């Protein structure tokens, strides 16, 4: 995945989204997130991980609209 993720037409496999959802739902990961003021984390991480089930849909189209 690391060698192809930079390609413009690269699509992440369903396994990527499934694993991201599992990790995000993990209590330990949530505890770490709540301490994210102690380390560098991109501002959009929570939005991305909260909406991963939508983003992973084959017909997902990004927009500027915030839900």
mmJSON file of the N, C-alpha and C atoms, coordinates in Angstrom:
{"data_MODEL":{"atom_site":{
"group_PDB":["ATOM","ATOM","ATOM","ATOM","ATOM","ATOM","ATOM","ATOM","ATOM","ATOM","ATOM","ATOM","ATOM","ATOM","ATOM","ATOM","ATOM","ATOM","ATOM","ATOM","ATOM","ATOM","ATOM","ATOM","ATOM","ATOM","ATOM","ATOM","ATOM","ATOM","ATOM","ATOM","ATOM","ATOM","ATOM","ATOM","ATOM","ATOM","ATOM","ATOM","ATOM","ATOM","ATOM","ATOM","ATOM","ATOM","ATOM","ATOM","ATOM","ATOM","ATOM","ATOM","ATOM","ATOM","ATOM","ATOM","ATOM","ATOM","ATOM","ATOM","ATOM","ATOM","ATOM","ATOM","ATOM","ATOM","ATOM","ATOM","ATOM","ATOM","ATOM","ATOM","ATOM","ATOM","ATOM","ATOM","ATOM","ATOM","ATOM","ATOM","ATOM","ATOM","ATOM","ATOM","ATOM","ATOM","ATOM","ATOM","ATOM","ATOM","ATOM","ATOM","ATOM","ATOM","ATOM","ATOM","ATOM","ATOM","ATOM","ATOM","ATOM","ATOM","ATOM","ATOM","ATOM","ATOM","ATOM","ATOM","ATOM","ATOM","ATOM","ATOM","ATOM","ATOM","ATOM","ATOM","ATOM","ATOM","ATOM","ATOM","ATOM","ATOM","ATOM","ATOM","ATOM","ATOM","ATOM","ATOM","ATOM","ATOM","ATOM","ATOM","ATOM","ATOM","ATOM","ATOM","ATOM","ATOM","ATOM","ATOM","ATOM","ATOM","ATOM","ATOM","ATOM","ATOM","ATOM","ATOM","ATOM","ATOM","ATOM","ATOM","ATOM","ATOM","ATOM","ATOM","ATOM","ATOM","ATOM","ATOM","ATOM","ATOM","ATOM","ATOM","ATOM","ATOM","ATOM","ATOM","ATOM","ATOM","ATOM","ATOM","ATOM","ATOM","ATOM","ATOM","ATOM","ATOM","ATOM","ATOM","ATOM","ATOM","ATOM","ATOM","ATOM","ATOM","ATOM","ATOM","ATOM","ATOM","ATOM","ATOM","ATOM","ATOM","ATOM","ATOM","ATOM","ATOM","ATOM","ATOM","ATOM"],
"id":[1,2,3,4,5,6,7,8,9,10,11,12,13,14,15,16,17,18,19,20,21,22,23,24,25,26,27,28,29,30,31,32,33,34,35,36,37,38,39,40,41,42,43,44,45,46,47,48,49,50,51,52,53,54,55,56,57,58,59,60,61,62,63,64,65,66,67,68,69,70,71,72,73,74,75,76,77,78,79,80,81,82,83,84,85,86,87,88,89,90,91,92,93,94,95,96,97,98,99,100,101,102,103,104,105,106,107,108,109,110,111,112,113,114,115,116,117,118,119,120,121,122,123,124,125,126,127,128,129,130,131,132,133,134,135,136,137,138,139,140,141,142,143,144,145,146,147,148,149,150,151,152,153,154,155,156,157,158,159,160,161,162,163,164,165,166,167,168,169,170,171,172,173,174,175,176,177,178,179,180,181,182,183,184,185,186,187,188,189,190,191,192,193,194,195,196,197,198,199,200,201],
"type_symbol":["N","C","C","N","C","C","N","C","C","N","C","C","N","C","C","N","C","C","N","C","C","N","C","C","N","C","C","N","C","C","N","C","C","N","C","C","N","C","C","N","C","C","N","C","C","N","C","C","N","C","C","N","C","C","N","C","C","N","C","C","N","C","C","N","C","C","N","C","C","N","C","C","N","C","C","N","C","C","N","C","C","N","C","C","N","C","C","N","C","C","N","C","C","N","C","C","N","C","C","N","C","C","N","C","C","N","C","C","N","C","C","N","C","C","N","C","C","N","C","C","N","C","C","N","C","C","N","C","C","N","C","C","N","C","C","N","C","C","N","C","C","N","C","C","N","C","C","N","C","C","N","C","C","N","C","C","N","C","C","N","C","C","N","C","C","N","C","C","N","C","C","N","C","C","N","C","C","N","C","C","N","C","C","N","C","C","N","C","C","N","C","C","N","C","C","N","C","C","N","C","C"],
"label_atom_id":["N","CA","C","N","CA","C","N","CA","C","N","CA","C","N","CA","C","N","CA","C","N","CA","C","N","CA","C","N","CA","C","N","CA","C","N","CA","C","N","CA","C","N","CA","C","N","CA","C","N","CA","C","N","CA","C","N","CA","C","N","CA","C","N","CA","C","N","CA","C","N","CA","C","N","CA","C","N","CA","C","N","CA","C","N","CA","C","N","CA","C","N","CA","C","N","CA","C","N","CA","C","N","CA","C","N","CA","C","N","CA","C","N","CA","C","N","CA","C","N","CA","C","N","CA","C","N","CA","C","N","CA","C","N","CA","C","N","CA","C","N","CA","C","N","CA","C","N","CA","C","N","CA","C","N","CA","C","N","CA","C","N","CA","C","N","CA","C","N","CA","C","N","CA","C","N","CA","C","N","CA","C","N","CA","C","N","CA","C","N","CA","C","N","CA","C","N","CA","C","N","CA","C","N","CA","C","N","CA","C","N","CA","C","N","CA","C","N","CA","C","N","CA","C","N","CA","C","N","CA","C","N","CA","C"],
"label_alt_id":[null,null,null,null,null,null,null,null,null,null,null,null,null,null,null,null,null,null,null,null,null,null,null,null,null,null,null,null,null,null,null,null,null,null,null,null,null,null,null,null,null,null,null,null,null,null,null,null,null,null,null,null,null,null,null,null,null,null,null,null,null,null,null,null,null,null,null,null,null,null,null,null,null,null,null,null,null,null,null,null,null,null,null,null,null,null,null,null,null,null,null,null,null,null,null,null,null,null,null,null,null,null,null,null,null,null,null,null,null,null,null,null,null,null,null,null,null,null,null,null,null,null,null,null,null,null,null,null,null,null,null,null,null,null,null,null,null,null,null,null,null,null,null,null,null,null,null,null,null,null,null,null,null,null,null,null,null,null,null,null,null,null,null,null,null,null,null,null,null,null,null,null,null,null,null,null,null,null,null,null,null,null,null,null,null,null,null,null,null,null,null,null,null,null,null,null,null,null,null,null,null],
"label_comp_id":["UNK","UNK","UNK","UNK","UNK","UNK","UNK","UNK","UNK","UNK","UNK","UNK","UNK","UNK","UNK","UNK","UNK","UNK","UNK","UNK","UNK","UNK","UNK","UNK","UNK","UNK","UNK","UNK","UNK","UNK","UNK","UNK","UNK","UNK","UNK","UNK","UNK","UNK","UNK","UNK","UNK","UNK","UNK","UNK","UNK","UNK","UNK","UNK","UNK","UNK","UNK","UNK","UNK","UNK","UNK","UNK","UNK","UNK","UNK","UNK","UNK","UNK","UNK","UNK","UNK","UNK","UNK","UNK","UNK","UNK","UNK","UNK","UNK","UNK","UNK","UNK","UNK","UNK","UNK","UNK","UNK","UNK","UNK","UNK","UNK","UNK","UNK","UNK","UNK","UNK","UNK","UNK","UNK","UNK","UNK","UNK","UNK","UNK","UNK","UNK","UNK","UNK","UNK","UNK","UNK","UNK","UNK","UNK","UNK","UNK","UNK","UNK","UNK","UNK","UNK","UNK","UNK","UNK","UNK","UNK","UNK","UNK","UNK","UNK","UNK","UNK","UNK","UNK","UNK","UNK","UNK","UNK","UNK","UNK","UNK","UNK","UNK","UNK","UNK","UNK","UNK","UNK","UNK","UNK","UNK","UNK","UNK","UNK","UNK","UNK","UNK","UNK","UNK","UNK","UNK","UNK","UNK","UNK","UNK","UNK","UNK","UNK","UNK","UNK","UNK","UNK","UNK","UNK","UNK","UNK","UNK","UNK","UNK","UNK","UNK","UNK","UNK","UNK","UNK","UNK","UNK","UNK","UNK","UNK","UNK","UNK","UNK","UNK","UNK","UNK","UNK","UNK","UNK","UNK","UNK","UNK","UNK","UNK","UNK","UNK","UNK"],
"label_asym_id":["A","A","A","A","A","A","A","A","A","A","A","A","A","A","A","A","A","A","A","A","A","A","A","A","A","A","A","A","A","A","A","A","A","A","A","A","A","A","A","A","A","A","A","A","A","A","A","A","A","A","A","A","A","A","A","A","A","A","A","A","A","A","A","A","A","A","A","A","A","A","A","A","A","A","A","A","A","A","A","A","A","A","A","A","A","A","A","A","A","A","A","A","A","A","A","A","A","A","A","A","A","A","A","A","A","A","A","A","A","A","A","A","A","A","A","A","A","A","A","A","A","A","A","A","A","A","A","A","A","A","A","A","A","A","A","A","A","A","A","A","A","A","A","A","A","A","A","A","A","A","A","A","A","A","A","A","A","A","A","A","A","A","A","A","A","A","A","A","A","A","A","A","A","A","A","A","A","A","A","A","A","A","A","A","A","A","A","A","A","A","A","A","A","A","A","A","A","A","A","A","A"],
"label_entity_id":["1","1","1","1","1","1","1","1","1","1","1","1","1","1","1","1","1","1","1","1","1","1","1","1","1","1","1","1","1","1","1","1","1","1","1","1","1","1","1","1","1","1","1","1","1","1","1","1","1","1","1","1","1","1","1","1","1","1","1","1","1","1","1","1","1","1","1","1","1","1","1","1","1","1","1","1","1","1","1","1","1","1","1","1","1","1","1","1","1","1","1","1","1","1","1","1","1","1","1","1","1","1","1","1","1","1","1","1","1","1","1","1","1","1","1","1","1","1","1","1","1","1","1","1","1","1","1","1","1","1","1","1","1","1","1","1","1","1","1","1","1","1","1","1","1","1","1","1","1","1","1","1","1","1","1","1","1","1","1","1","1","1","1","1","1","1","1","1","1","1","1","1","1","1","1","1","1","1","1","1","1","1","1","1","1","1","1","1","1","1","1","1","1","1","1","1","1","1","1","1","1"],
"label_seq_id":[1,1,1,2,2,2,3,3,3,4,4,4,5,5,5,6,6,6,7,7,7,8,8,8,9,9,9,10,10,10,11,11,11,12,12,12,13,13,13,14,14,14,15,15,15,16,16,16,17,17,17,18,18,18,19,19,19,20,20,20,21,21,21,22,22,22,23,23,23,24,24,24,25,25,25,26,26,26,27,27,27,28,28,28,29,29,29,30,30,30,31,31,31,32,32,32,33,33,33,34,34,34,35,35,35,36,36,36,37,37,37,38,38,38,39,39,39,40,40,40,41,41,41,42,42,42,43,43,43,44,44,44,45,45,45,46,46,46,47,47,47,48,48,48,49,49,49,50,50,50,51,51,51,52,52,52,53,53,53,54,54,54,55,55,55,56,56,56,57,57,57,58,58,58,59,59,59,60,60,60,61,61,61,62,62,62,63,63,63,64,64,64,65,65,65,66,66,66,67,67,67],
"pdbx_PDB_ins_code":[null,null,null,null,null,null,null,null,null,null,null,null,null,null,null,null,null,null,null,null,null,null,null,null,null,null,null,null,null,null,null,null,null,null,null,null,null,null,null,null,null,null,null,null,null,null,null,null,null,null,null,null,null,null,null,null,null,null,null,null,null,null,null,null,null,null,null,null,null,null,null,null,null,null,null,null,null,null,null,null,null,null,null,null,null,null,null,null,null,null,null,null,null,null,null,null,null,null,null,null,null,null,null,null,null,null,null,null,null,null,null,null,null,null,null,null,null,null,null,null,null,null,null,null,null,null,null,null,null,null,null,null,null,null,null,null,null,null,null,null,null,null,null,null,null,null,null,null,null,null,null,null,null,null,null,null,null,null,null,null,null,null,null,null,null,null,null,null,null,null,null,null,null,null,null,null,null,null,null,null,null,null,null,null,null,null,null,null,null,null,null,null,null,null,null,null,null,null,null,null,null],
"Cartn_x":[0.827,0.0,0.878,1.948,2.799,3.412,3.654,4.275,3.282,2.0,1.002,0.081,0.088,-0.847,-0.658,0.526,0.778,0.278,-0.143,-0.623,-1.966,-2.164,-3.379,-4.632,-4.592,-5.782,-5.835,-5.098,-5.075,-6.353,-6.938,-8.099,-7.679,-7.956,-7.653,-8.57,-8.061,-8.906,-9.88,-10.966,-11.978,-11.355,-10.35,-9.675,-9.086,-8.58,-8.028,-9.096,-10.269,-11.344,-11.881,-11.987,-12.457,-11.504,-10.221,-9.228,-9.187,-9.344,-9.371,-10.567,-11.718,-12.921,-12.717,-12.135,-11.865,-10.934,-9.873,-8.929,-9.597,-10.38,-11.015,-12.004,-12.614,-13.571,-12.895,-11.596,-10.849,-10.739,-11.0,-10.967,-9.59,-8.54,-7.189,-6.874,-7.328,-7.12,-7.917,-9.128,-9.934,-9.267,-8.701,-7.998,-6.809,-6.076,-4.943,-5.427,-6.546,-7.066,-7.426,-8.032,-8.422,-7.214,-6.04,-4.802,-4.005,-4.667,-3.96,-3.383,-3.74,-3.102,-1.648,-1.264,0.095,1.016,0.48,1.286,0.669,1.404,0.939,-0.022,-1.191,-2.201,-2.904,-3.101,-3.758,-5.166,-5.605,-6.9,-8.08,-7.938,-9.059,-9.151,-8.273,-8.251,-9.591,-10.154,-11.427,-12.538,-12.619,-13.655,-13.505,-12.281,-12.035,-12.433,-12.001,-12.261,-13.72,-14.385,-15.817,-16.667,-16.201,-16.991,-16.427,-15.573,-14.915,-15.91,-17.041,-18.024,-18.628,-18.775,-19.261,-18.165,-16.97,-15.847,-15.492,-15.72,-15.342,-16.313,-17.453,-18.432,-17.892,-18.123,-17.594,-18.069,-19.261,-19.803,-19.556,-18.686,-18.395,-17.747,-18.266,-17.695,-17.382,-16.127,-15.759,-16.441,-16.72,-17.296,-16.714,-16.996,-16.56,-17.543,-18.698,-19.738,-19.348,-19.497,-19.227,-20.553,-20.6,-21.869,-21.994],
"Cartn_y":[-1.183,0.0,1.255,1.25,2.434,2.802,1.834,2.133,2.634,2.421,2.838,3.941,4.266,5.25,6.641,6.962,8.289,8.433,7.358,7.42,8.132,8.952,9.757,8.893,7.792,6.958,5.792,5.9,4.83,4.837,3.667,3.496,2.615,3.071,2.249,1.039,-0.127,-1.321,-1.24,-1.971,-1.984,-2.35,-3.204,-3.622,-2.419,-1.439,-0.238,0.463,0.674,1.377,0.555,-0.755,-1.622,-1.563,-1.634,-1.586,-0.219,0.839,2.184,2.334,1.798,1.86,1.076,-0.099,-0.918,-0.177,0.391,1.144,2.342,3.094,4.296,3.962,2.801,2.381,1.794,1.587,1.016,2.022,1.571,2.457,3.08,2.324,2.85,3.945,3.759,4.78,6.034,5.853,7.008,7.765,7.033,7.676,8.481,7.901,8.627,9.866,9.742,10.899,12.026,11.687,12.714,13.407,12.83,13.456,14.048,14.265,14.71,16.116,16.822,18.121,17.941,16.709,16.42,16.009,15.868,15.485,16.09,16.024,16.621,15.681,16.2,15.442,16.405,16.02,16.904,17.236,18.457,18.936,18.12,17.562,16.852,15.379,14.908,13.485,13.018,13.758,13.352,13.304,14.336,14.352,13.14,12.892,11.761,10.446,10.239,8.97,8.825,9.931,9.871,9.552,9.924,9.736,8.65,7.806,6.79,5.864,5.585,4.7,5.359,6.679,7.405,7.527,7.885,8.086,6.798,5.668,4.382,3.896,4.538,4.101,4.347,3.398,3.531,4.791,5.274,6.447,7.751,7.733,8.934,10.003,11.226,12.371,13.432,13.829,14.857,16.185,16.945,18.277,19.212,20.494,21.494,21.626,20.992,21.097,20.323,20.962,20.313,19.841,18.571,18.032,18.215],
"Cartn_z":[0.0,0.0,0.0,0.763,0.847,-0.493,-1.343,-2.628,-3.663,-3.444,-4.43,-3.938,-2.671,-2.112,-2.693,-3.187,-3.744,-5.178,-5.795,-7.171,-7.223,-8.241,-8.363,-8.423,-9.131,-9.292,-8.31,-7.227,-6.23,-5.409,-5.218,-4.347,-3.183,-1.973,-0.808,-0.808,-0.473,-0.418,0.762,0.66,1.726,3.068,3.047,4.277,5.031,4.312,4.943,5.778,5.189,5.887,7.055,6.867,7.95,9.14,8.865,9.942,10.606,9.834,10.407,11.347,10.946,11.788,13.081,12.984,14.176,15.125,14.58,15.418,16.072,15.307,15.834,16.946,16.886,17.916,19.151,19.094,20.209,21.361,22.577,23.749,23.954,23.725,23.884,22.881,21.651,20.621,20.976,21.466,21.877,23.025,23.968,25.08,24.56,23.634,23.032,22.292,21.573,20.849,21.808,22.928,23.897,24.516,24.345,24.823,23.657,22.536,21.334,21.451,22.499,22.732,23.17,23.491,23.945,22.798,21.602,20.44,19.188,18.099,16.851,16.139,15.797,15.072,14.127,12.895,11.935,12.42,12.151,12.624,12.096,10.922,10.303,10.717,11.576,11.934,12.495,13.423,14.034,12.989,12.148,11.11,10.191,9.724,8.828,9.491,10.716,11.386,11.806,12.147,12.474,11.246,10.069,8.847,7.934,8.458,7.625,6.94,7.569,6.924,5.685,5.697,4.516,3.462,3.902,2.992,2.257,2.888,2.291,1.222,1.088,0.089,-1.319,-2.223,-3.591,-4.313,-3.996,-4.686,-3.929,-2.925,-2.135,-3.009,-2.899,-3.605,-2.558,-2.424,-1.442,-1.762,-0.73,-0.914,0.135,-0.026,0.942,2.093,1.99,3.001,4.246,5.397,6.678,7.236,7.611,8.132,9.611],
"occupancy":[1.0,1.0,1.0,1.0,1.0,1.0,1.0,1.0,1.0,1.0,1.0,1.0,1.0,1.0,1.0,1.0,1.0,1.0,1.0,1.0,1.0,1.0,1.0,1.0,1.0,1.0,1.0,1.0,1.0,1.0,1.0,1.0,1.0,1.0,1.0,1.0,1.0,1.0,1.0,1.0,1.0,1.0,1.0,1.0,1.0,1.0,1.0,1.0,1.0,1.0,1.0,1.0,1.0,1.0,1.0,1.0,1.0,1.0,1.0,1.0,1.0,1.0,1.0,1.0,1.0,1.0,1.0,1.0,1.0,1.0,1.0,1.0,1.0,1.0,1.0,1.0,1.0,1.0,1.0,1.0,1.0,1.0,1.0,1.0,1.0,1.0,1.0,1.0,1.0,1.0,1.0,1.0,1.0,1.0,1.0,1.0,1.0,1.0,1.0,1.0,1.0,1.0,1.0,1.0,1.0,1.0,1.0,1.0,1.0,1.0,1.0,1.0,1.0,1.0,1.0,1.0,1.0,1.0,1.0,1.0,1.0,1.0,1.0,1.0,1.0,1.0,1.0,1.0,1.0,1.0,1.0,1.0,1.0,1.0,1.0,1.0,1.0,1.0,1.0,1.0,1.0,1.0,1.0,1.0,1.0,1.0,1.0,1.0,1.0,1.0,1.0,1.0,1.0,1.0,1.0,1.0,1.0,1.0,1.0,1.0,1.0,1.0,1.0,1.0,1.0,1.0,1.0,1.0,1.0,1.0,1.0,1.0,1.0,1.0,1.0,1.0,1.0,1.0,1.0,1.0,1.0,1.0,1.0,1.0,1.0,1.0,1.0,1.0,1.0,1.0,1.0,1.0,1.0,1.0,1.0,1.0,1.0,1.0,1.0,1.0,1.0],
"B_iso_or_equiv":[0.0,0.0,0.0,0.0,0.0,0.0,0.0,0.0,0.0,0.0,0.0,0.0,0.0,0.0,0.0,0.0,0.0,0.0,0.0,0.0,0.0,0.0,0.0,0.0,0.0,0.0,0.0,0.0,0.0,0.0,0.0,0.0,0.0,0.0,0.0,0.0,0.0,0.0,0.0,0.0,0.0,0.0,0.0,0.0,0.0,0.0,0.0,0.0,0.0,0.0,0.0,0.0,0.0,0.0,0.0,0.0,0.0,0.0,0.0,0.0,0.0,0.0,0.0,0.0,0.0,0.0,0.0,0.0,0.0,0.0,0.0,0.0,0.0,0.0,0.0,0.0,0.0,0.0,0.0,0.0,0.0,0.0,0.0,0.0,0.0,0.0,0.0,0.0,0.0,0.0,0.0,0.0,0.0,0.0,0.0,0.0,0.0,0.0,0.0,0.0,0.0,0.0,0.0,0.0,0.0,0.0,0.0,0.0,0.0,0.0,0.0,0.0,0.0,0.0,0.0,0.0,0.0,0.0,0.0,0.0,0.0,0.0,0.0,0.0,0.0,0.0,0.0,0.0,0.0,0.0,0.0,0.0,0.0,0.0,0.0,0.0,0.0,0.0,0.0,0.0,0.0,0.0,0.0,0.0,0.0,0.0,0.0,0.0,0.0,0.0,0.0,0.0,0.0,0.0,0.0,0.0,0.0,0.0,0.0,0.0,0.0,0.0,0.0,0.0,0.0,0.0,0.0,0.0,0.0,0.0,0.0,0.0,0.0,0.0,0.0,0.0,0.0,0.0,0.0,0.0,0.0,0.0,0.0,0.0,0.0,0.0,0.0,0.0,0.0,0.0,0.0,0.0,0.0,0.0,0.0,0.0,0.0,0.0,0.0,0.0,0.0],
"pdbx_formal_charge":[null,null,null,null,null,null,null,null,null,null,null,null,null,null,null,null,null,null,null,null,null,null,null,null,null,null,null,null,null,null,null,null,null,null,null,null,null,null,null,null,null,null,null,null,null,null,null,null,null,null,null,null,null,null,null,null,null,null,null,null,null,null,null,null,null,null,null,null,null,null,null,null,null,null,null,null,null,null,null,null,null,null,null,null,null,null,null,null,null,null,null,null,null,null,null,null,null,null,null,null,null,null,null,null,null,null,null,null,null,null,null,null,null,null,null,null,null,null,null,null,null,null,null,null,null,null,null,null,null,null,null,null,null,null,null,null,null,null,null,null,null,null,null,null,null,null,null,null,null,null,null,null,null,null,null,null,null,null,null,null,null,null,null,null,null,null,null,null,null,null,null,null,null,null,null,null,null,null,null,null,null,null,null,null,null,null,null,null,null,null,null,null,null,null,null,null,null,null,null,null,null],
"auth_seq_id":[1,1,1,2,2,2,3,3,3,4,4,4,5,5,5,6,6,6,7,7,7,8,8,8,9,9,9,10,10,10,11,11,11,12,12,12,13,13,13,14,14,14,15,15,15,16,16,16,17,17,17,18,18,18,19,19,19,20,20,20,21,21,21,22,22,22,23,23,23,24,24,24,25,25,25,26,26,26,27,27,27,28,28,28,29,29,29,30,30,30,31,31,31,32,32,32,33,33,33,34,34,34,35,35,35,36,36,36,37,37,37,38,38,38,39,39,39,40,40,40,41,41,41,42,42,42,43,43,43,44,44,44,45,45,45,46,46,46,47,47,47,48,48,48,49,49,49,50,50,50,51,51,51,52,52,52,53,53,53,54,54,54,55,55,55,56,56,56,57,57,57,58,58,58,59,59,59,60,60,60,61,61,61,62,62,62,63,63,63,64,64,64,65,65,65,66,66,66,67,67,67],
"auth_comp_id":["UNK","UNK","UNK","UNK","UNK","UNK","UNK","UNK","UNK","UNK","UNK","UNK","UNK","UNK","UNK","UNK","UNK","UNK","UNK","UNK","UNK","UNK","UNK","UNK","UNK","UNK","UNK","UNK","UNK","UNK","UNK","UNK","UNK","UNK","UNK","UNK","UNK","UNK","UNK","UNK","UNK","UNK","UNK","UNK","UNK","UNK","UNK","UNK","UNK","UNK","UNK","UNK","UNK","UNK","UNK","UNK","UNK","UNK","UNK","UNK","UNK","UNK","UNK","UNK","UNK","UNK","UNK","UNK","UNK","UNK","UNK","UNK","UNK","UNK","UNK","UNK","UNK","UNK","UNK","UNK","UNK","UNK","UNK","UNK","UNK","UNK","UNK","UNK","UNK","UNK","UNK","UNK","UNK","UNK","UNK","UNK","UNK","UNK","UNK","UNK","UNK","UNK","UNK","UNK","UNK","UNK","UNK","UNK","UNK","UNK","UNK","UNK","UNK","UNK","UNK","UNK","UNK","UNK","UNK","UNK","UNK","UNK","UNK","UNK","UNK","UNK","UNK","UNK","UNK","UNK","UNK","UNK","UNK","UNK","UNK","UNK","UNK","UNK","UNK","UNK","UNK","UNK","UNK","UNK","UNK","UNK","UNK","UNK","UNK","UNK","UNK","UNK","UNK","UNK","UNK","UNK","UNK","UNK","UNK","UNK","UNK","UNK","UNK","UNK","UNK","UNK","UNK","UNK","UNK","UNK","UNK","UNK","UNK","UNK","UNK","UNK","UNK","UNK","UNK","UNK","UNK","UNK","UNK","UNK","UNK","UNK","UNK","UNK","UNK","UNK","UNK","UNK","UNK","UNK","UNK","UNK","UNK","UNK","UNK","UNK","UNK"],
"auth_asym_id":["A","A","A","A","A","A","A","A","A","A","A","A","A","A","A","A","A","A","A","A","A","A","A","A","A","A","A","A","A","A","A","A","A","A","A","A","A","A","A","A","A","A","A","A","A","A","A","A","A","A","A","A","A","A","A","A","A","A","A","A","A","A","A","A","A","A","A","A","A","A","A","A","A","A","A","A","A","A","A","A","A","A","A","A","A","A","A","A","A","A","A","A","A","A","A","A","A","A","A","A","A","A","A","A","A","A","A","A","A","A","A","A","A","A","A","A","A","A","A","A","A","A","A","A","A","A","A","A","A","A","A","A","A","A","A","A","A","A","A","A","A","A","A","A","A","A","A","A","A","A","A","A","A","A","A","A","A","A","A","A","A","A","A","A","A","A","A","A","A","A","A","A","A","A","A","A","A","A","A","A","A","A","A","A","A","A","A","A","A","A","A","A","A","A","A","A","A","A","A","A","A"],
"auth_atom_id":["N","CA","C","N","CA","C","N","CA","C","N","CA","C","N","CA","C","N","CA","C","N","CA","C","N","CA","C","N","CA","C","N","CA","C","N","CA","C","N","CA","C","N","CA","C","N","CA","C","N","CA","C","N","CA","C","N","CA","C","N","CA","C","N","CA","C","N","CA","C","N","CA","C","N","CA","C","N","CA","C","N","CA","C","N","CA","C","N","CA","C","N","CA","C","N","CA","C","N","CA","C","N","CA","C","N","CA","C","N","CA","C","N","CA","C","N","CA","C","N","CA","C","N","CA","C","N","CA","C","N","CA","C","N","CA","C","N","CA","C","N","CA","C","N","CA","C","N","CA","C","N","CA","C","N","CA","C","N","CA","C","N","CA","C","N","CA","C","N","CA","C","N","CA","C","N","CA","C","N","CA","C","N","CA","C","N","CA","C","N","CA","C","N","CA","C","N","CA","C","N","CA","C","N","CA","C","N","CA","C","N","CA","C","N","CA","C","N","CA","C","N","CA","C","N","CA","C","N","CA","C","N","CA","C"],
"pdbx_PDB_model_num":[1,1,1,1,1,1,1,1,1,1,1,1,1,1,1,1,1,1,1,1,1,1,1,1,1,1,1,1,1,1,1,1,1,1,1,1,1,1,1,1,1,1,1,1,1,1,1,1,1,1,1,1,1,1,1,1,1,1,1,1,1,1,1,1,1,1,1,1,1,1,1,1,1,1,1,1,1,1,1,1,1,1,1,1,1,1,1,1,1,1,1,1,1,1,1,1,1,1,1,1,1,1,1,1,1,1,1,1,1,1,1,1,1,1,1,1,1,1,1,1,1,1,1,1,1,1,1,1,1,1,1,1,1,1,1,1,1,1,1,1,1,1,1,1,1,1,1,1,1,1,1,1,1,1,1,1,1,1,1,1,1,1,1,1,1,1,1,1,1,1,1,1,1,1,1,1,1,1,1,1,1,1,1,1,1,1,1,1,1,1,1,1,1,1,1,1,1,1,1,1,1]
}}}
